[in-house]
Amino acid sequence: MSRVEKTVARRLFFPALFAVLAVAAGPARIPAQSPNPTSAANAFFGSVTARPATDELLTLSLDEAIRLGLQNNLGLKEAEYSEKSRHGQKNEALQNFLPSITLTGGTGVHQHNLITNGFSPGVMREFGYAGASPITRYELTEGQVHFSQMLFSVPVIASWQAAGATERAAYFARMSARDEVVQQVASAYLHAVAASSEVDNARALEAEDQLLLSHAHEAHEAGVAANLDELRARVQLQAQQQALIAAQNAFAKDLILLKREIGVDSGQKIALADPPPYSDLALQTPAELCAVAYRSRQDYRSLQNQAVALRAVHSAYRGQRLPSLSFGGYYGVSQVGGIGSHGNMAAMGTLSLPLFREARLRGDADTAQANLNAVTAQLADLRGEIDFQVRTALLDAEATAKLVEVAHSNVALATRALDDETSRVSAGVDDNLPLVTAQATLASAESNLVESLYQYNLSKLALARAAGVLEAQYRAYLGK
């Protein structure tokens, strides 16, 4: 293998393969959220803080949260840096097609011992230099322009193709990371909105329980109600106060997680501007969604380009059997002892043809083919996985939509039951035990409605992600 070929193999050929494998490890699916997610476990739970906290209240809409996430999220920034790295490798590959020209120059004093170079005293006498000093000293100033150019090499061509495909794979990996940021941030925002609704419900129920306790106390003081009714109302109030404290704590932690994902300082006070979104989902068949997904899924297109890159790497390895042609040379000017100058040059074409390296060549080709087969298998599996994700997400969306309808009906029924029981207690027909039970039923129904809305919106986000249109159409899917 010639010096040029070795340079190509070292600087481009193997890095291109490693780059493909690195891109293959990029984000393709969203992992399940752990109870206390951290950026150490998943970079998309972290961010680069854009600005320090201020005393002003930051009103945050879902669109603004997603914009900040796309700007500051750590996982997306890592994908962007990876794409820039692949772009740099592509530029390195481009250099192998371009001429390389360097200019060198120098001046200095040179001293030689002629005896060490084979000029013994006898030889010097024969040339008429008897008695001359064997030590010579002179000043040499020279400058040279060096030129080299690869004219033909199959590994160079194939490696350039691999570098281009790897860059495209990194681009689609970055776009897939953008979808993941949208889903993570939207999910965190919706979870915080749901927690805020739980706080509002708990606060409203606390106010109702406070009013119920006041009425029970007044009735007991008036002698028209037993002490048990007042005790029961006080227990219910304290239980609801505990529920409010727990809901407020959960809401505060959800806000911290949201701020971590979008690059807002954890100490910054924020207020969520958007209520829980709700809208019916337009009917789509699995076949229609799968067709959209195969065109739009960025992780699928990234893996397709990884396969293209590995095919190019395989071609590069096989191309090592073919001859390569390069050209190089230099032109220089030298001046010795400050007297006169003369030019010197060299121009040389090199044809390199491997004669026998069969074991190495076959080993390289087999390794590249195995890597290509692995990615091809992953591509086929991902195509089936997309179909699975689309169908399951569609089923989840349909099921959660029905759960929301039932939850709305339960809230309406529980509200009517509470109104009726309140009237009965006010009329003295019942004690407050059925009233407390009705309040608990309404609290449970409202909590189920909040959870159902949250799960329905999550399922619609998952469906948009499965179809590969999340960043472009999340507003339409959520009904914003």
C-alpha positions in Angstrom: 0.0 0.0 0.0 1.4 3.4 -1.0 1.9 6.3 1.5 -1.2 8.1 0.1 -3.3 5.0 0.5 -2.2 4.5 4.1 -3.0 8.2 4.8 -6.5 7.7 3.4 -7.1 4.6 5.4 -5.9 6.2 8.6 -7.5 9.6 8.4 -10.7 8.8 6.5 -11.5 5.2 5.9 -11.7 3.9 9.5 -13.1 7.2 11.0 -15.9 7.0 8.4 -16.8 3.5 9.7 -16.6 4.6 13.3 -18.7 7.7 12.5 -21.5 5.5 11.0 -21.5 3.3 14.1 -21.6 6.3 16.4 -24.6 7.8 14.5 -26.3 4.4 14.8 -26.2 4.8 18.6 -28.1 8.1 18.3 -31.6 8.7 19.8 -34.3 6.8 18.0 -36.9 6.0 20.7 -38.0 7.9 23.8 -37.2 6.0 27.0 -39.7 5.7 29.8 -39.5 8.6 32.3 -38.2 7.5 35.6 -39.6 9.0 38.9 -36.6 11.3 39.3 -35.1 11.7 35.7 -31.7 13.3 35.4 -29.5 14.3 32.6 -26.9 11.7 33.6 -29.3 9.0 32.6 -30.9 10.8 29.7 -29.4 14.0 28.2 -32.9 15.2 27.2 -33.7 15.8 30.8 -31.0 18.4 31.0 -30.2 21.7 29.4 -27.8 24.6 29.1 -29.1 27.4 31.3 -29.8 30.4 29.1 -30.0 33.1 31.7 -29.9 33.5 35.5 -33.1 33.7 37.6 -34.8 37.1 38.0 -37.5 38.4 40.3 -40.0 38.8 37.4 -42.7 36.2 36.9 -42.1 34.3 33.6 -45.4 33.5 31.9 -44.7 30.4 29.8 -46.9 29.0 27.1 -46.5 25.5 25.5 -45.1 27.0 22.3 -42.6 29.1 24.2 -41.5 26.1 26.3 -40.9 24.1 23.2 -39.0 27.0 21.6 -36.7 27.2 24.7 -36.3 23.5 24.7 -35.2 23.5 21.0 -32.8 26.2 21.9 -31.2 25.0 25.1 -31.9 21.2 25.6 -28.7 19.3 26.3 -29.7 16.2 24.2 -30.4 18.3 21.2 -27.1 20.2 21.6 -25.2 16.9 21.7 -26.9 15.9 18.5 -26.0 19.2 16.9 -22.3 18.8 17.9 -22.3 15.3 16.5 -23.6 16.6 13.2 -20.8 19.3 13.1 -18.3 16.6 13.8 -19.5 14.5 10.8 -19.4 17.6 8.7 -15.7 18.1 9.7 -15.0 14.5 8.7 -16.6 15.1 5.3 -14.3 18.0 4.8 -11.3 15.8 5.7 -12.5 13.4 3.1 -12.8 16.2 0.5 -9.2 17.1 0.9 -8.2 13.7 -0.6 -9.6 15.0 -3.9 -7.9 18.3 -3.8 -4.2 19.1 -4.5 -2.0 19.5 -1.5 0.6 22.3 -1.9 3.1 23.2 0.8 5.9 25.8 1.0 9.0 25.1 3.0 12.2 27.2 3.4 15.1 27.5 5.7 18.6 28.8 6.1 21.5 27.6 8.3 25.1 26.7 8.6 26.2 23.2 7.7 29.4 21.5 8.8 30.7 18.1 7.5 33.6 15.9 8.2 34.8 14.6 4.9 36.6 11.7 6.4 33.4 10.3 7.8 31.9 10.5 4.3 34.7 8.3 2.9 37.2 11.0 1.8 40.4 9.7 3.5 43.7 11.8 3.3 44.9 9.5 0.4 41.8 10.1 -1.6 42.0 13.9 -1.0 45.7 13.8 -2.2 44.6 12.1 -5.4 42.2 15.0 -6.1 44.8 17.6 -5.3 43.5 18.5 -1.9 46.6 17.3 0.1 46.9 19.2 3.3 43.3 20.6 3.1 41.2 20.5 6.2 38.7 17.6 6.2 36.2 19.8 7.9 34.0 21.8 5.6 31.6 24.6 6.6 29.1 26.5 4.4 25.8 28.4 4.6 22.8 27.0 2.8 19.6 28.9 2.1 16.8 27.1 0.2 13.0 27.2 -0.5 10.8 24.5 -2.0 7.2 24.2 -3.1 5.7 20.7 -2.8 2.7 19.4 -4.7 0.8 16.1 -4.4 -2.5 15.0 -6.0 -4.4 11.8 -5.9 -5.6 11.0 -9.4 -7.5 7.8 -9.0 -8.3 5.6 -6.0 -11.4 3.6 -5.4 -11.0 3.7 -1.5 -10.8 7.5 -1.7 -13.9 7.8 -3.8 -15.9 5.3 -1.7 -14.8 6.9 1.6 -16.0 10.3 0.3 -19.4 8.7 -0.4 -19.4 7.1 3.1 -18.6 10.5 4.7 -21.4 12.2 2.8 -23.9 9.5 3.9 -22.7 9.7 7.5 -23.2 13.4 7.5 -26.8 13.0 6.2 -27.4 10.3 8.9 -26.2 12.7 11.5 -28.5 15.4 10.1 -31.5 13.1 10.4 -30.4 12.1 13.9 -30.4 15.7 14.9 -33.9 16.1 13.4 -35.0 13.1 15.3 -33.5 14.6 18.5 -35.7 17.8 17.8 -38.8 15.6 17.8 -37.7 14.0 21.1 -37.2 17.4 22.6 -40.7 18.5 21.5 -42.2 15.3 23.0 -40.2 15.6 26.3 -40.9 19.3 26.8 -44.6 19.0 25.8 -45.0 16.0 28.1 -43.4 17.8 31.0 -45.5 20.9 30.3 -48.8 18.9 30.1 -47.8 17.0 33.3 -47.3 20.4 35.1 -50.6 21.6 33.7 -52.3 18.5 35.0 -50.6 19.0 38.4 -51.8 22.6 38.4 -55.3 21.5 37.8 -55.0 19.0 40.7 -53.9 22.0 42.9 -56.9 24.0 41.8 -59.3 21.1 42.4 -57.8 20.5 45.9 -58.0 24.2 46.8 -61.6 24.4 45.7 -62.5 21.3 47.7 -60.7 22.7 50.7 -62.8 25.8 50.5 -65.9 23.7 50.3 -64.8 21.6 53.3 -64.1 24.8 55.2 -67.6 26.0 54.5 -69.0 22.6 55.5 -67.1 22.7 58.8 -68.5 26.2 59.5 -72.0 25.1 58.9 -71.5 22.0 61.0 -70.1 24.0 63.8 -72.9 26.5 63.7 -75.5 23.7 63.6 -73.8 22.0 66.6 -73.7 25.3 68.5 -77.4 25.8 67.8 -78.1 22.3 69.0 -79.6 21.0 65.7 -76.7 18.7 64.8 -74.6 16.2 66.7 -71.0 16.8 67.6 -70.1 13.9 65.4 -71.1 15.9 62.3 -68.6 18.7 63.3 -65.8 16.2 64.0 -66.5 14.5 60.7 -66.3 17.8 58.8 -63.1 18.7 60.6 -61.5 15.4 59.6 -62.6 15.9 56.1 -61.1 19.4 56.0 -57.8 18.3 57.4 -57.6 15.4 54.9 -58.2 17.8 52.1 -55.5 20.1 53.4 -53.1 17.2 53.2 -54.2 16.5 49.7 -53.6 20.2 48.8 -50.1 20.2 50.3 -49.2 17.0 48.3 -50.6 18.5 45.1 -48.7 21.7 45.6 -45.5 19.8 46.2 -45.9 17.7 43.1 -46.7 20.7 41.0 -43.6 22.5 42.2 -41.4 19.5 41.3 -43.0 19.3 37.9 -42.1 22.9 37.3 -38.5 22.3 38.3 -38.3 19.4 35.8 -39.8 21.5 33.1 -37.3 24.3 33.7 -34.4 21.8 33.6 -35.5 20.6 30.2 -35.8 24.1 28.6 -32.8 25.9 30.0 -34.6 28.1 32.6 -32.9 28.6 35.9 -34.5 26.4 38.6 -35.0 29.4 40.8 -36.9 31.3 38.2 -40.6 31.8 39.0 -42.8 30.8 36.1 -46.6 30.6 35.4 -48.1 28.3 32.9 -50.2 30.2 30.4 -52.0 27.4 28.6 -54.9 25.3 30.1 -55.1 21.6 29.5 -55.8 21.3 25.7 -58.6 19.1 24.5 -59.9 18.3 21.0 -61.1 15.3 19.1 -58.5 13.6 17.0 -59.2 13.4 13.2 -59.7 9.8 12.1 -56.8 8.2 10.3 -56.2 4.6 9.4 -53.0 2.8 10.4 -52.1 2.4 6.7 -52.3 6.2 6.1 -50.2 6.9 9.2 -47.6 4.3 8.3 -47.2 5.8 4.9 -46.6 9.2 6.4 -44.2 7.7 8.9 -42.0 6.0 6.3 -41.6 9.3 4.6 -41.2 11.5 7.7 -39.6 9.5 10.5 -36.1 11.0 10.9 -34.7 8.0 12.7 -35.8 5.8 9.8 -34.1 8.1 7.3 -31.0 8.3 9.5 -30.7 4.5 9.5 -31.2 4.4 5.8 -28.2 6.7 5.3 -26.2 4.6 7.7 -26.8 1.7 5.4 -25.7 3.8 2.4 -22.5 4.8 4.3 -21.7 1.2 5.2 -22.2 0.1 1.6 -19.7 2.7 0.6 -17.3 1.5 3.3 -17.7 -2.0 2.0 -16.9 -0.8 -1.6 -13.8 1.0 -0.3 -12.5 -2.1 1.3 -13.1 -4.1 -1.9 -11.5 -1.3 -3.9 -8.2 -1.9 -2.2 -7.6 -4.6 -4.8 -7.6 -2.1 -7.6 -4.6 0.1 -8.6 -4.3 3.7 -7.5 -2.6 6.6 -9.3 -1.1 9.7 -7.7 1.2 12.5 -8.7 3.7 14.5 -6.7 6.8 16.6 -7.0 8.5 19.8 -5.9 10.5 22.8 -7.1 13.1 24.5 -5.0 15.8 27.1 -5.1 19.1 26.7 -3.2 21.9 29.1 -2.4 25.2 28.0 -1.0 27.5 30.4 0.8 25.7 33.4 -0.5 27.1 32.9 -4.0 24.7 32.3 -6.8 21.6 30.1 -6.7 20.3 27.1 -8.6 16.9 25.5 -9.0 16.0 21.9 -8.4 12.9 19.9 -9.1 11.2 16.5 -9.1 8.0 15.3 -10.7 6.9 11.8 -10.2 3.7 9.7 -10.9 3.1 6.7 -8.8 1.0 3.7 -9.8 0.3 1.3 -6.9 -1.0 -2.2 -7.4 -1.4 -4.7 -4.6 -0.1 -8.1 -5.6 -0.9 -10.3 -2.7 -2.7 -9.2 0.5 -5.6 -11.5 0.1 -6.1 -12.5 3.7 -6.2 -8.8 4.8 -8.4 -7.8 1.9 -10.9 -10.6 2.5 -11.0 -9.9 6.2 -11.7 -6.2 5.7 -14.4 -6.9 3.2 -16.0 -9.6 5.4 -16.0 -7.2 8.4 -17.6 -4.4 6.3 -20.2 -6.8 5.0 -21.1 -8.0 8.5 -21.6 -4.4 9.6 -23.7 -3.7 6.6 -25.9 -6.8 7.2 -26.4 -5.7 10.8 -27.6 -2.2 9.8 -29.8 -3.7 7.1 -31.4 -6.0 9.7 -32.0 -3.0 12.0 -33.6 -1.1 9.1 -36.0 -4.0 8.5 -36.8 -4.2 12.2 -37.3 -0.5 12.5 -39.8 -0.6 9.6 -41.8 -3.2 11.6 -41.3 -1.2 14.8 -42.8 1.9 13.1 -45.9 -0.1 12.1 -46.1 -1.4 15.7 -45.7 2.1 17.2 -48.3 3.7 14.9 -50.9 1.0 15.6 -50.4 1.0 19.4 -50.4 4.8 19.6 -53.6 4.9 17.5 -55.2 2.4 19.9 -54.1 4.4 22.9 -55.4 7.6 21.4 -58.8 6.0 20.7 -59.0 4.4 24.2 -58.0 7.5 26.1 -60.5 9.6 24.1 -63.3 7.3 25.4 -61.9 7.6 28.9 -62.1 11.4 28.7 -65.7 11.1 27.7 -66.5 8.8 30.6 -64.5 11.1 33.0 -66.5 14.1 31.8 -69.8 12.2 32.4 -68.6 11.1 35.9 -67.7 14.7 36.9 -71.2 15.9 35.8 -72.9 13.1 37.7 -70.8 13.6 40.8 -71.6 17.3 40.7 -75.3 16.7 40.5 -75.1 14.1 43.4 -73.2 16.6 45.5 -75.7 19.4 44.8 -78.6 17.1 45.7 -76.9 15.9 48.9 -76.1 19.5 49.9 -79.8 20.4 49.5 -80.8 17.4 51.7 -78.3 18.3 54.4 -79.4 22.0 54.3 -83.0 20.8 54.7 -82.1 18.7 57.7 -83.1 15.4 55.9 -79.6 13.9 56.2 -76.5 14.3 58.3 -73.2 15.3 56.7 -71.8 11.7 56.2 -73.4 11.3 52.7 -72.3 14.8 51.9 -68.7 14.0 52.7 -69.0 10.9 50.6 -70.3 12.9 47.7 -67.5 15.3 48.0 -65.0 12.5 48.0 -66.7 11.1 44.9 -66.5 14.4 43.1 -62.8 14.8 44.1 -62.0 11.4 42.7 -64.0 12.1 39.5 -62.2 15.4 38.9 -58.9 13.8 39.5 -59.7 11.1 37.1 -60.7 13.7 34.5 -57.4 15.5 34.9 -55.5 12.3 34.5 -57.6 11.2 31.5 -57.0 14.5 29.7 -53.3 14.2 30.4 -53.1 10.6 29.1 -55.1 11.5 26.1 -52.8 14.4 25.2 -49.8 12.2 25.8 -51.2 9.5 23.5 -51.8 12.1 20.7 -48.2 13.3 21.1 -47.0 9.7 20.9 -49.1 9.2 17.7 -47.6 12.3 16.1 -44.1 11.2 17.1 -44.8 7.7 15.6 -45.9 9.3 12.4 -42.8 11.5 12.3 -44.7 14.8 12.2 -44.5 15.9 15.9 -42.5 19.1 15.6 -44.6 20.3 12.6 -48.0 19.3 13.8 -48.1 19.0 17.6 -50.5 22.0 17.7 -52.9 20.3 15.4 -52.8 17.1 17.4 -53.3 18.8 20.7 -56.0 21.1 19.3 -54.2 24.4 20.0 
